[in-house]
Amino acid sequence: MKSAIIYYSYSGNTRKVADVLFEELKKEYEVDVIELKAIDESDEFLKQASRAFWRKKAAIQNVNFGLSSYDLVCFGTPVWAFGPAPAINTYLDNCIGTEGKEIVLFTTYGSGAGNKHCLKIMQKELNKKGAKDFRCFSVQQLKTNDKEFVLSQIKKL
Ligand SMILES: Cc1cc2nc3c(=O)[nH]c(=O)nc-3n(C[C@H](O)[C@H](O)[C@H](O)COP(=O)(O)O)c2cc1C
């Protein structure tokens, strides 16, 4: 069984969650981890938020967009302005091979405003590509250092 974890993390919180997910999944799957790197992301909060709010895409470093060889595909993003980060928008727009796949969506967030909306946007994009079976979990930013907590959220899936 093969699994992919595809995520973007600007300040490290989503990466911590992806790391715990990796440790857990590798007990059952051969896991590929793809961390998206935005080439053109601003370091200014307002620019980041504005681009995310308008659902802009970021230029990202070369990655594999083909997901047909995976049984389970996981996507992780921080919530930015009630939606996914632009690098994830780019990936969701370009990826292929998600038809009929089991999908896990995960987010990290601050206040939680827009978290559900963010998950919905990701789900909608993947629905367009035939993905049907979605499971989601989210971790508040202050909880991302608590591995046991993160694991408990993953196990609820
Ligand atoms: C540009 C920007 C916009 C954000 N917008 C939201 C938001 O709408 N709702 C929310 O709950 N948190 C928001 N946050 C907080 C992040 O989602 C949170 O800090 C997240 O854990 C960061 O993940 P990362 O360290 O993987 O980049 C925002 C943070 C940034 C930088």
The ligand as an ORCA input file, in Angstrom:
! r2SCAN-3c Opt
* xyz 0 1
  C      -1.262     34.999      6.120
  C      -1.899     34.236      7.247
  C      -3.280     34.131      7.301
  C      -3.883     33.393      8.334
  N      -5.244     33.275      8.338
  C      -5.839     32.502      9.282
  C      -7.257     32.306      9.277
  O      -7.991     32.804      8.429
  N      -7.804     31.539     10.266
  C      -7.031     30.957     11.240
  O      -7.583     30.278     12.112
  N      -5.678     31.099     11.257
  C      -5.063     31.854     10.305
  N      -3.699     31.987     10.308
  C      -2.889     31.250     11.298
  C      -2.266     29.983     10.667
  O      -3.269     29.177     10.075
  C      -1.548     29.138     11.729
  O      -0.567     29.899     12.374
  C      -0.916     27.900     11.110
  O      -0.679     26.950     12.113
  C       0.384     28.207     10.409
  O       0.890     27.007      9.855
  P       2.405     26.850      9.345
  O       3.287     27.096     10.554
  O       2.475     25.447      8.863
  O       2.642     27.853      8.281
  C      -3.079     32.744      9.309
  C      -1.688     32.898      9.258
  C      -1.091     33.612      8.233
  C       0.398     33.726      8.159
*
